[in-house]
Amino acid sequence: MSNNVHSSRIELLAPVGKWSVLEAVIAAGADAVYLGGKKYNMRLHRKDLNFTDEELGAAVEYAHKRKVRLYVTVNNLLTNAETDDLPNYLRHLDEIAADGIIVQDLGVAQMARELGLRIPLHASVMMNAHNLEGLLLLKELGISQAIVGREVTLADIKLWSTQTDVKLEYFAHGDMCFSQSSQCYLSGMLFGESSNRGRCLKPCRWPLELVDRETGASTAPVSDRAGRSSDAAGPYLLAVKDICLLPFLPEVIDSGVCSLKIEGRMREAGFLAELIGFYRRALDRYYADPFGYQFDWDEFRELEQRRVRDMSPLYAFGNPGPRSVGYTGEREPRFFSSPVREPEITAADLPVNPLPDPQPWPHAEVRPLLAVKAGSLEAALAVLEHGADLIYTSGESFLSQPRPWRPGDFADLLAAARNRGCRIVIGTPRIAMPAEMGRVHQLLSAIQELQPPPDGVLVTNLGTVQAARSTGLPLYADYSCNIANGRAAALLQSYGAAQATVPLEFRAEEILAMPSRSALPLEAVIHGQLPAMVSDHCLPAALLDGSTHFQICSGACRRQRFGLRDTAGMVHPLEIDTSCRNHLFMAHELALLPYLRSFYGAGFHSLRLEIPGYSATEAGAVTAIYRGQIDRLWDDPEAYAFKAADWEQLLQARQATFGAGPYVRGVRVKE
């Protein structure tokens, strides 16, 4: 079905943080505005921004008198405690007749449906809708309009506009992220300021160095195809330029996009009024004479003089590679943070548990399953031998592993597990762009032919949730689904989820409280490699070849293992998967082995080792260590004690540095 947007004028959507900005952007020609209330949105860290309930009503009235639509952002990722007062707020937005609510959290979408709101629901970019299947699921959830992932191309949208009735927005101008939307956890895990909650301290703007992670040696860049040396560009390797689509409005309009979204709810009135004016004048000229339209390059040069960062169309026409990054940092308006050393667990830390005391829940004696995500068949077989109760096959195959997952591997693993009482759940990729979804469907078809059948499918994004429902197998929602409250969990349960893994970014007190308010069984990650970012930008290709993974590069990632070293001396491992996607990890691995007592009685259905980058030997040894500790604790909690020798055993099994990560440094819900 087509959304028929070609027959109507595209919407120019402006950001608003203050009343003065509201007046200015409407006067400059915005067709619609988006703004937030004093709670539940992702721009709450400045007291002078956003609108009280009374001001929201006045803003709607002001906009409607001028035939301008007004959308309200309720786009934060919310915990159980934060959703208690949400129904009254949503009813208020319905009563004042806002034109839409922009949401990220599945729990908010579920609540809006339960309340029977008349107001349309729009999907935030933080829902990370990056494939058609995800859009089809959003349609089922009652979403009428969605801003698609930043990595989606205009060609993708042109096809989708004939396949779904969901109206599609696209970013036209402003600050963009290096990581896929909702999949950047570094700020949340290191500083407790989550990008999924609008408080990102922008570690993507740090100076960084590409290094050989095995030797620590700096990796010398080579000249790109234009003859420019990459090392002369500067150290800001992840500092994406601002998107600007002003020169490409005919192509944008032809794609079927219904709304051009300008980023910048923290910008002032003068800046935004000028910016909206540039787009308004160009759109009006186009609609006055589409055939004779010419872009006004004099206006563009004027816009360039007022730019914040350098500009790029980013992924609109394909992967932009190194041309999308402002390596020098010279136009960066503000650096929000600097690298810090991640806290490391030492022998001296072992006697003191930094996590809360064990929970006094009933059924504390129920032993959680030991779950392991394995990155290869060899590793999966090793963890099976050493006591895993639940094995996830990783949805990605990292180049650091001996070989990628193959279809026959799943049958071999299932056969080995048949009489072991171990569940096998087949993983799907964390990101599955349109060109990759065909492979996901092939994987799901192959899964359905397996005998014995697997125990479920690990789903990772909206699209894989939608696609995997067709298998009829139980769904296991991974941490990348960002399920932080009971309503979101219940919604996934209605779509066939048997279990969900809680988000990675929160502190221990938040994570340990989640099972008590979820009817869906929950899992917590207690050990392993913590993902910081995932990106379609290939760092080795960009820095060593001036290329992208859609061009011919030298294939350096096949010969060398890379990391990014920050100015605090932390080396963040960089894993490349077989789709050339880049996965950046925290410098220290998570190890809650000394602190397992805090999970006794918390009510988790399973505790996970997230180790897809481990060798088979490492995976088996670490699984055996956790198996022994969990059994000792649940067999006799009164007598259980963690010993220094147990820690030494872990250090021998895996040569790495370990910390408690987000459990001590992550997001704490503020009253």
C-alpha positions as CSV (number, residue, x, y, z in Angstrom):
1,M,0.0,0.0,0.0
2,S,1.2,3.5,-0.7
3,N,1.1,6.4,1.6
4,N,0.5,8.7,-1.4
5,V,2.8,11.4,0.0
6,H,3.9,12.4,-3.5
7,S,0.5,14.2,-4.0
8,S,0.9,16.4,-1.0
9,R,3.4,19.0,0.1
10,I,6.2,17.8,2.3
11,E,6.0,19.0,6.0
12,L,8.8,21.3,7.3
13,L,9.1,20.2,11.0
14,A,10.9,22.6,13.4
15,P,12.3,22.0,16.9
16,V,11.1,24.2,19.8
17,G,12.6,24.5,23.3
18,K,11.1,27.9,24.3
19,W,8.1,30.1,23.6
20,S,10.3,32.6,21.8
21,V,11.5,29.8,19.5
22,L,7.9,28.7,18.9
23,E,7.0,32.2,17.6
24,A,10.1,32.5,15.6
25,V,10.0,29.2,13.7
26,I,6.3,29.6,12.9
27,A,6.9,33.1,11.6
28,A,9.8,31.7,9.5
29,G,7.4,29.2,7.8
30,A,7.4,25.9,9.7
31,D,4.5,23.6,8.9
32,A,4.8,21.8,12.2
33,V,6.8,22.0,15.4
34,Y,7.8,19.5,18.0
35,L,8.4,20.3,21.6
36,G,8.5,18.7,25.1
37,G,6.8,19.1,28.4
38,K,8.6,19.3,31.7
39,K,8.9,15.5,32.0
40,Y,9.0,12.3,30.0
41,N,11.1,13.8,27.1
42,M,14.8,13.6,26.2
43,R,15.7,17.2,26.8
44,L,15.3,17.6,30.5
45,H,18.8,18.6,31.6
46,R,18.2,22.4,31.1
47,K,15.6,24.0,33.3
48,D,14.9,26.8,30.9
49,L,13.7,24.5,28.2
50,N,10.4,22.7,27.7
51,F,6.8,23.7,28.5
52,T,4.6,23.3,31.6
53,D,1.2,21.6,31.2
54,E,-0.5,25.0,30.9
55,E,2.1,26.3,28.4
56,L,1.6,23.2,26.3
57,G,-2.1,24.0,26.0
58,A,-1.3,27.6,25.1
59,A,1.3,26.4,22.5
60,V,-1.2,24.1,20.8
61,E,-3.7,27.0,20.6
62,Y,-1.1,29.4,19.3
63,A,0.1,26.9,16.6
64,H,-3.4,25.9,15.5
65,K,-4.5,29.5,15.0
66,R,-1.7,29.7,12.5
67,K,-2.5,26.4,10.9
68,V,0.6,24.8,12.2
69,R,0.7,21.3,13.6
70,L,2.2,20.6,17.1
71,Y,3.8,17.3,18.2
72,V,4.8,16.6,21.8
73,T,7.8,14.5,22.6
74,V,7.2,11.7,25.2
75,N,10.3,10.1,23.9
76,N,12.3,9.1,26.9
77,L,13.2,5.5,27.8
78,L,11.3,5.0,31.1
79,T,11.5,2.7,34.1
80,N,8.6,1.3,36.0
81,A,8.7,4.1,38.6
82,E,8.6,6.8,35.9
83,T,5.5,5.4,34.2
84,D,3.3,5.6,37.3
85,D,2.2,9.2,36.7
86,L,2.3,9.0,32.9
87,P,-1.5,8.2,32.2
88,N,-2.6,11.6,33.4
89,Y,0.0,13.4,31.3
90,L,-1.0,11.5,28.2
91,R,-4.7,12.3,28.8
92,H,-3.8,16.0,29.1
93,L,-2.1,15.9,25.7
94,D,-5.2,14.3,24.3
95,E,-7.4,16.9,25.8
96,I,-5.4,19.9,24.5
97,A,-5.6,18.3,21.0
98,A,-1.9,18.0,20.2
99,D,-1.4,16.7,16.7
100,G,0.8,13.8,17.8
101,I,2.9,12.2,20.5
102,I,6.5,11.2,19.6
103,V,7.5,8.0,21.5
104,Q,10.5,5.8,21.9
105,D,9.4,3.4,24.7
106,L,7.2,0.5,23.7
107,G,5.6,0.8,27.2
108,V,4.4,4.4,26.3
109,A,2.9,3.1,23.0
110,Q,1.2,0.4,24.9
111,M,-0.2,2.8,27.5
112,A,-1.5,5.1,24.8
113,R,-3.4,2.2,23.3
114,E,-4.8,1.1,26.7
115,L,-6.0,4.7,27.4
116,G,-7.8,4.9,24.0
117,L,-6.2,8.2,23.1
118,R,-7.4,9.9,20.0
119,I,-4.0,11.6,19.4
120,P,-1.8,10.0,16.8
121,L,1.4,8.3,17.8
122,H,4.7,9.0,16.0
123,A,7.8,6.9,16.4
124,S,11.0,8.6,17.5
125,V,14.3,7.9,15.8
126,M,15.2,6.1,19.0
127,M,12.9,3.3,18.0
128,N,15.5,2.6,15.4
129,A,13.1,1.7,12.5
130,H,15.6,0.7,9.9
131,N,13.8,-2.0,7.9
132,L,10.4,-2.5,6.4
133,E,9.5,-5.2,8.9
134,G,10.1,-2.8,11.7
135,L,7.7,-0.3,10.1
136,L,5.1,-3.0,9.7
137,L,5.3,-3.7,13.4
138,L,5.0,0.0,14.2
139,K,1.8,0.0,12.1
140,E,0.4,-2.8,14.3
141,L,1.3,-0.8,17.4
142,G,-0.8,2.1,16.2
143,I,2.1,4.3,15.0
144,S,1.0,6.5,12.1
145,Q,4.3,8.3,11.4
146,A,7.9,7.3,12.0
147,I,11.3,9.0,11.6
148,V,13.5,6.3,10.1
149,G,17.0,5.5,11.2
150,R,19.7,7.9,10.1
151,E,21.4,5.1,8.1
152,V,18.4,4.6,5.9
153,T,18.8,5.9,2.3
154,L,16.3,7.9,0.3
155,A,16.1,4.9,-2.1
156,D,15.0,2.7,0.8
157,I,12.3,5.2,1.6
158,K,11.1,5.5,-2.0
159,L,10.5,1.7,-2.0
160,W,8.9,1.7,1.5
161,S,6.5,4.5,0.6
162,T,4.8,2.0,-1.8
163,Q,4.7,-0.8,0.9
164,T,3.4,0.7,4.0
165,D,0.8,3.3,5.1
166,V,3.2,4.6,7.9
167,K,4.2,8.1,7.0
168,L,8.0,8.5,6.9
169,E,10.0,11.3,8.3
170,Y,13.7,12.0,7.6
171,F,16.2,14.2,9.2
172,A,17.0,17.2,7.0
173,H,19.4,19.2,9.1
174,G,21.4,19.2,12.3
175,D,23.5,17.2,14.8
176,M,23.7,13.4,14.1
177,C,25.1,10.4,15.9
178,F,28.0,8.0,15.0
179,S,26.1,5.0,16.4
180,Q,22.9,3.5,15.2
181,S,20.0,5.1,17.1
182,S,19.3,3.8,20.6
183,Q,22.4,1.5,20.4
184,C,25.0,3.8,21.9
185,Y,25.5,2.9,25.6
186,L,28.9,4.4,26.4
187,S,27.7,7.6,28.0
188,G,25.1,5.8,30.0
189,M,27.5,3.0,31.2
190,L,30.5,5.3,32.0
191,F,28.8,8.5,33.3
192,G,25.3,7.5,34.1
193,E,24.0,9.9,31.4
194,S,22.2,7.9,28.8
195,S,21.8,8.8,25.2
196,N,18.5,6.8,25.3
197,R,17.3,9.2,28.0
198,G,18.5,12.4,26.3
199,R,21.5,13.1,28.4
200,C,24.4,11.9,26.2
201,L,27.8,13.4,27.0
202,K,28.9,12.7,23.4
203,P,31.9,10.4,23.8
204,C,31.8,10.2,19.9
205,R,33.4,13.7,20.1
206,W,36.5,12.5,21.9
207,P,39.9,12.5,20.3
208,L,40.8,8.8,19.6
209,E,43.5,6.8,18.1
210,L,43.2,3.6,16.0
211,V,45.5,1.0,17.4
212,D,46.4,-2.6,17.1
213,R,44.6,-4.0,20.2
214,E,47.0,-6.8,20.6
215,T,50.2,-4.8,20.7
216,G,48.8,-1.3,21.6
217,A,50.8,0.2,18.6
218,S,49.3,3.0,16.7
219,T,48.0,2.1,13.3
220,A,49.5,4.5,10.8
221,P,46.9,5.8,8.3
222,V,47.7,5.7,4.6
223,S,46.7,8.3,2.0
224,D,43.2,8.1,0.6
225,R,42.4,7.9,-3.1
226,A,42.4,11.7,-3.3
227,G,45.9,11.8,-2.1
228,R,45.1,13.3,1.3
229,S,46.8,11.8,4.3
230,S,44.2,10.6,6.8
231,D,46.4,11.4,9.8
232,A,46.5,15.0,8.8
233,A,42.8,15.2,9.3
234,G,42.8,15.0,13.1
235,P,42.0,12.7,15.9
236,Y,38.2,13.1,16.1
237,L,37.5,9.7,14.4
238,L,33.8,9.5,15.3
239,A,32.8,13.1,15.0
240,V,30.0,13.0,12.4
241,K,29.3,16.2,10.5
242,D,25.8,17.8,10.7
243,I,23.4,16.5,8.1
244,C,22.2,19.0,5.5
245,L,19.8,18.1,2.7
246,L,19.0,21.7,1.5
247,P,20.8,21.1,-1.8
248,F,18.9,17.9,-2.5
249,L,15.2,18.8,-1.9
250,P,13.9,17.5,-5.2
251,E,15.5,14.1,-4.5
252,V,14.1,14.1,-0.9
253,I,10.6,15.0,-2.1
254,D,10.7,12.4,-4.8
255,S,11.5,9.7,-2.2
256,G,8.1,10.0,-0.6
257,V,9.3,11.5,2.7
258,C,6.3,13.2,4.3
259,S,8.2,15.3,6.8
260,L,11.6,17.0,6.9
261,K,12.8,17.2,10.5
262,I,15.2,19.8,11.6
263,E,17.2,18.8,14.7
264,G,17.9,21.3,17.5
265,R,15.5,21.7,20.4
266,M,18.2,23.4,22.4
267,R,19.0,26.1,19.8
268,E,18.0,29.7,20.1
269,A,15.2,31.5,18.2
270,G,17.5,33.5,15.9
271,F,19.5,30.5,14.7
272,L,16.5,28.3,14.1
273,A,14.4,31.0,12.4
274,E,17.2,31.6,9.9
275,L,17.6,27.9,9.3
276,I,13.9,27.3,8.8
277,G,13.8,30.2,6.5
278,F,16.4,28.7,4.2
279,Y,14.4,25.5,3.8
280,R,11.0,27.3,3.6
281,R,12.2,29.5,0.7
282,A,13.7,26.5,-1.2
283,L,10.6,24.4,-0.7
284,D,8.3,27.2,-1.9
285,R,10.4,27.8,-5.0
286,Y,10.3,24.1,-5.8
287,Y,6.5,23.8,-5.4
288,A,5.9,26.9,-7.4
289,D,7.8,25.4,-10.4
290,P,9.1,21.8,-9.9
291,F,10.2,21.4,-13.5
292,G,12.2,24.7,-13.6
293,Y,13.5,24.5,-10.0
294,Q,17.1,25.4,-9.5
295,F,19.0,25.4,-6.2
296,D,20.1,28.8,-5.0
297,W,23.8,28.3,-4.3
298,D,24.2,31.9,-3.1
299,E,21.7,31.0,-0.3
300,F,23.7,27.8,0.5
301,R,26.9,29.8,0.9
302,E,25.0,32.1,3.3
303,L,23.8,29.0,5.2
304,E,27.4,27.7,5.3
305,Q,28.5,30.9,6.9
306,R,26.0,30.2,9.7
307,R,26.7,26.5,10.1
308,V,27.6,24.9,13.4
309,R,29.7,22.0,12.1
310,D,30.7,21.2,8.5
311,M,27.8,19.5,6.6
312,S,27.1,16.3,4.7
313,P,24.1,14.5,3.3
314,L,25.3,11.5,5.4
315,Y,23.5,8.3,4.4
316,A,20.8,9.8,2.2
317,F,22.5,8.6,-1.0
318,G,24.5,5.7,0.5
319,N,27.3,5.1,3.0
320,P,29.3,8.4,3.0
321,G,32.5,6.9,4.6
322,P,35.2,9.4,5.7
323,R,33.6,12.3,4.1
324,S,31.0,12.3,6.8
325,V,33.4,12.9,9.7
326,G,34.8,16.2,10.9
327,Y,38.2,14.8,11.9
328,T,39.8,18.1,13.0
329,G,37.1,19.0,15.6
330,E,37.7,22.7,14.8
331,R,34.0,23.4,14.3
332,E,32.8,21.4,17.3
333,P,30.8,23.9,19.3
334,R,31.2,22.2,22.7
335,F,32.9,19.1,24.1
336,F,30.5,17.7,26.7
337,S,33.0,15.3,28.4
338,S,36.5,13.9,28.4
339,P,37.6,10.3,28.6
340,V,38.1,8.9,32.1
341,R,39.6,5.6,33.2
342,E,37.0,2.9,33.7
343,P,37.0,1.5,37.3
344,E,38.8,-1.9,37.5
345,I,38.1,-4.6,40.0
346,T,41.3,-5.5,41.9
347,A,42.0,-8.0,44.6
348,A,41.5,-5.3,47.2
349,D,37.9,-4.7,46.0
350,L,36.8,-8.3,46.4
351,P,35.8,-8.2,50.1
352,V,33.4,-5.2,49.6
353,N,30.3,-5.7,47.5
354,P,29.4,-2.4,45.8
355,L,26.0,-3.8,44.7
356,P,22.9,-3.7,46.9
357,D,22.2,-6.5,49.4
358,P,20.3,-9.6,48.3
359,Q,16.6,-9.0,47.8
360,P,14.0,-10.5,50.2
361,W,11.8,-11.9,47.5
362,P,9.8,-15.1,47.9
363,H,11.0,-18.1,45.9
364,A,14.6,-16.9,46.3
365,E,15.6,-20.6,46.2
366,V,14.6,-20.8,42.6
367,R,17.9,-21.1,40.7
368,P,18.3,-18.9,37.7
369,L,19.5,-20.4,34.4
370,L,23.0,-19.8,33.3
371,A,22.8,-18.3,29.9
372,V,25.7,-17.7,27.5
373,K,26.0,-15.9,24.2
374,A,28.6,-17.7,22.1
375,G,30.3,-16.4,19.0
376,S,31.1,-19.7,17.2
377,L,30.0,-23.3,17.1
378,E,33.2,-24.3,18.9
379,A,32.6,-21.8,21.7
380,A,28.9,-23.0,22.0
381,L,29.9,-26.6,22.3
382,A,32.5,-25.7,24.9
383,V,29.9,-23.8,27.1
384,L,27.5,-26.7,26.6
385,E,30.1,-29.0,28.0
386,H,30.8,-26.7,31.0
387,G,27.3,-26.3,32.3
388,A,25.3,-23.7,30.4
389,D,21.5,-24.0,30.7
390,L,20.7,-21.7,27.8
391,I,22.9,-20.9,24.8
392,Y,22.4,-18.0,22.4
393,T,24.1,-18.1,19.1
394,S,25.4,-14.6,18.3
395,G,23.5,-12.9,15.5
396,E,26.8,-11.5,14.2
397,S,29.9,-13.3,13.3
398,F,33.0,-11.3,14.3
399,L,36.1,-11.6,12.2
400,S,38.1,-12.4,15.3
401,Q,36.4,-15.7,15.5
402,P,37.8,-18.8,13.7
403,R,35.0,-18.8,11.2
404,P,31.4,-17.4,10.8
405,W,28.3,-19.2,11.8
406,R,27.0,-21.6,9.1
407,P,23.5,-23.1,8.7
408,G,24.7,-26.6,9.5
409,D,26.2,-25.4,12.8
410,F,22.8,-25.0,14.4
411,A,21.8,-28.6,13.6
412,D,25.1,-29.8,15.1
413,L,24.6,-27.7,18.3
414,L,21.0,-28.8,18.7
415,A,22.0,-32.4,18.3
416,A,24.7,-32.0,20.9
417,A,22.3,-30.4,23.3
418,R,19.5,-32.8,22.8
419,N,20.0,-34.9,26.0
420,R,21.7,-32.2,28.0
421,G,18.6,-30.3,29.1
422,C,20.2,-27.1,27.6
423,R,18.1,-24.7,25.7
424,I,19.4,-23.4,22.3
425,V,18.1,-20.0,21.0
426,I,19.2,-18.8,17.6
427,G,20.4,-15.2,17.4
428,T,19.6,-12.6,14.8
429,P,21.7,-9.5,14.0
430,R,21.4,-6.5,16.2
431,I,21.1,-4.3,13.1
432,A,19.5,-5.6,9.9
433,M,19.4,-2.9,7.2
434,P,17.0,-3.4,4.2
435,A,19.7,-5.2,2.1
436,E,20.3,-7.6,5.0
437,M,16.8,-8.5,5.9
438,G,16.7,-11.1,3.1
439,R,19.4,-13.0,4.9
440,V,17.5,-12.8,8.1
441,H,14.4,-14.3,6.5
442,Q,16.6,-17.1,5.0
443,L,17.9,-17.8,8.5
444,L,14.4,-17.9,10.0
445,S,13.3,-20.3,7.2
446,A,16.3,-22.5,7.9
447,I,15.5,-22.5,11.6
448,Q,12.0,-23.8,11.0
449,E,13.4,-26.8,9.2
450,L,15.7,-27.8,12.1
451,Q,15.0,-31.1,13.9
452,P,15.0,-31.0,16.8
453,P,13.7,-27.4,16.6
454,P,15.5,-24.7,18.6
455,D,14.0,-23.4,21.8
456,G,13.6,-19.9,20.4
457,V,14.9,-16.9,18.5
458,L,16.9,-14.1,20.0
459,V,15.3,-10.9,18.6
460,T,17.2,-7.7,18.5
461,N,15.2,-4.9,16.9
462,L,11.6,-4.2,15.7
463,G,12.2,-5.8,12.4
464,T,13.6,-9.1,13.7
465,V,10.7,-9.2,16.2
466,Q,8.2,-8.9,13.3
467,A,10.0,-11.3,11.1
468,A,10.6,-14.0,13.8
469,R,7.0,-14.1,14.8
470,S,6.3,-16.2,11.7
471,T,8.5,-19.1,13.0
472,G,6.0,-19.8,15.8
473,L,9.0,-20.2,18.2
474,P,9.3,-18.4,21.5
475,L,11.1,-15.0,21.2
476,Y,13.8,-13.9,23.5
477,A,14.2,-10.1,23.4
478,D,17.9,-9.0,23.6
479,Y,19.2,-6.0,25.6
480,S,19.2,-4.0,22.3
481,C,15.3,-3.9,22.5
482,N,15.8,-1.5,25.5
483,I,12.9,-3.0,27.6
484,A,13.0,-1.0,30.9
485,N,9.5,-1.3,32.2
486,G,6.8,-3.8,32.7
487,R,4.4,-2.5,30.1
488,A,7.0,-2.7,27.4
489,A,7.8,-6.2,28.5
490,A,4.1,-7.1,28.4
491,L,3.7,-5.8,24.9
492,L,6.6,-8.0,23.7
493,Q,5.0,-10.9,25.6
494,S,1.8,-10.4,23.5
495,Y,4.0,-10.7,20.4
496,G,5.4,-14.1,21.5
497,A,8.3,-13.1,23.8
498,A,9.2,-15.7,26.4
499,Q,11.9,-13.7,28.0
500,A,13.7,-10.3,27.8
501,T,17.1,-9.2,28.7
502,V,17.1,-5.9,30.7
503,P,19.0,-2.9,29.4
504,L,22.7,-2.6,30.0
505,E,23.0,1.0,31.1
506,F,21.3,1.1,34.5
507,R,22.8,0.8,37.9
508,A,22.4,-2.2,40.1
509,E,19.6,-0.9,42.2
510,E,17.5,-0.2,39.1
511,I,18.3,-3.5,37.4
512,L,17.7,-5.6,40.5
513,A,14.2,-4.0,40.9
514,M,13.0,-4.8,37.4
515,P,11.8,-8.4,37.8
516,S,9.4,-7.5,40.6
517,R,7.2,-5.5,38.1
518,S,7.4,-7.6,35.0
519,A,5.1,-10.5,34.2
520,L,7.6,-11.5,31.5
521,P,10.7,-13.4,32.8
522,L,13.8,-11.3,32.7
523,E,17.5,-11.9,32.3
524,A,20.5,-9.8,33.4
525,V,23.9,-9.7,31.8
526,I,26.5,-10.4,34.6
527,H,29.7,-10.9,32.7
528,G,31.3,-10.2,29.4
529,Q,32.0,-7.7,26.6
530,L,29.9,-4.6,27.0
531,P,28.9,-3.0,23.7
532,A,29.4,0.8,23.6
533,M,28.4,1.6,20.0
534,V,27.5,-0.1,16.8
535,S,27.9,1.8,13.5
536,D,27.7,1.3,9.8
537,H,30.7,3.5,9.4
538,C,33.8,1.2,8.9
539,L,36.7,2.8,10.8
540,P,39.5,0.7,9.3
541,A,38.2,1.4,5.7
542,A,37.8,5.1,6.4
543,L,41.1,5.7,8.2
544,L,43.4,3.3,6.3
545,D,41.9,3.5,2.8
546,G,39.7,6.6,2.7
547,S,36.9,4.2,1.7
548,T,33.7,2.5,2.9
549,H,32.6,-1.1,3.0
550,F,30.7,-0.4,-0.2
551,Q,33.9,0.3,-2.0
552,I,37.0,-1.9,-2.6
553,C,39.3,-1.5,0.4
554,S,42.5,-3.2,1.5
555,G,40.7,-5.6,3.9
556,A,42.9,-4.6,6.8
557,C,40.3,-5.9,9.3
558,R,41.0,-9.4,8.0
559,R,44.7,-9.2,9.0
560,Q,44.6,-7.2,12.2
561,R,42.6,-6.7,15.3
562,F,41.8,-3.0,16.1
563,G,40.9,-0.9,19.0
564,L,40.3,2.8,19.8
565,R,42.6,4.3,22.4
566,D,41.2,7.4,24.2
567,T,43.2,10.1,25.9
568,A,42.8,8.4,29.3
569,G,44.7,5.5,28.0
570,M,41.7,3.2,27.7
571,V,41.7,0.8,24.7
572,H,38.2,0.0,23.5
573,P,38.1,-3.2,21.4
574,L,36.7,-2.8,17.9
575,E,35.1,-5.9,16.4
576,I,34.2,-6.0,12.8
577,D,31.4,-8.4,11.7
578,T,31.0,-10.2,8.4
579,S,28.7,-7.4,7.2
580,C,31.5,-4.9,7.8
581,R,29.6,-3.3,10.7
582,N,31.7,-1.9,13.5
583,H,31.1,-2.8,17.1
584,L,32.9,-0.8,19.7
585,F,33.2,-2.1,23.3
586,M,33.9,-0.8,26.7
587,A,37.6,-1.1,27.7
588,H,37.0,-3.3,30.7
589,E,34.9,-6.4,30.5
590,L,32.0,-6.8,33.0
591,A,32.6,-9.4,35.8
592,L,30.1,-9.6,38.6
593,L,31.5,-13.0,39.7
594,P,32.5,-11.6,43.2
595,Y,29.1,-10.0,43.7
596,L,26.6,-12.8,42.7
597,R,25.1,-12.7,46.1
598,S,23.2,-9.5,45.2
599,F,21.3,-11.5,42.6
600,Y,20.1,-14.1,45.1
601,G,16.3,-13.6,45.4
602,A,16.1,-10.7,42.8
603,G,13.9,-12.9,40.7
604,F,15.8,-13.1,37.4
605,H,14.9,-16.1,35.3
606,S,18.5,-16.3,33.9
607,L,21.9,-14.6,34.3
608,R,23.9,-14.2,31.1
609,L,27.5,-14.3,30.1
610,E,27.8,-12.0,27.1
611,I,31.0,-13.5,25.5
612,P,30.6,-13.7,21.6
613,G,34.2,-12.6,21.2
614,Y,35.7,-15.4,23.4
615,S,37.6,-18.4,22.1
616,A,36.2,-21.8,22.7
617,T,38.7,-22.4,25.5
618,E,38.0,-19.1,27.2
619,A,34.2,-19.5,26.9
620,G,34.2,-23.0,28.3
621,A,36.5,-22.1,31.3
622,V,34.5,-19.0,32.2
623,T,31.2,-20.8,31.9
624,A,32.5,-23.5,34.3
625,I,33.6,-20.8,36.8
626,Y,30.2,-19.2,36.9
627,R,28.4,-22.5,36.9
628,G,30.3,-23.5,40.1
629,Q,29.6,-20.1,41.8
630,I,25.9,-20.1,41.0
631,D,25.5,-23.7,42.2
632,R,27.3,-23.0,45.4
633,L,25.3,-19.9,46.2
634,W,21.9,-21.4,45.5
635,D,22.7,-24.7,47.1
636,D,23.7,-23.1,50.4
637,P,23.4,-19.3,50.5
638,E,24.2,-19.1,54.2
639,A,27.5,-20.8,53.8
640,Y,28.4,-19.2,50.5
641,A,31.6,-17.1,50.4
642,F,33.5,-15.8,47.4
643,K,37.3,-16.4,47.7
644,A,40.2,-14.6,46.2
645,A,41.3,-17.9,44.6
646,D,38.0,-17.8,42.6
647,W,39.0,-14.4,41.2
648,E,42.4,-15.7,40.2
649,Q,40.8,-18.5,38.4
650,L,38.8,-16.1,36.3
651,L,41.9,-14.0,35.5
652,Q,43.7,-17.2,34.3
653,A,40.7,-18.2,32.2
654,R,40.4,-14.9,30.4
655,Q,43.3,-12.5,30.0
656,A,41.4,-9.2,30.3
657,T,40.7,-6.4,32.7
658,F,37.4,-6.5,34.5
659,G,35.0,-4.0,36.2
660,A,31.5,-3.7,37.5
661,G,30.7,-1.3,34.7
662,P,27.2,0.2,34.6
663,Y,26.2,-1.6,37.8
664,V,28.1,1.0,39.7
665,R,28.5,3.8,37.2
666,G,25.3,3.6,35.1
667,V,22.0,5.3,35.0
668,R,20.2,6.1,38.3
669,V,16.6,7.2,38.1
670,K,16.4,10.7,39.6
671,E,13.3,11.7,41.5
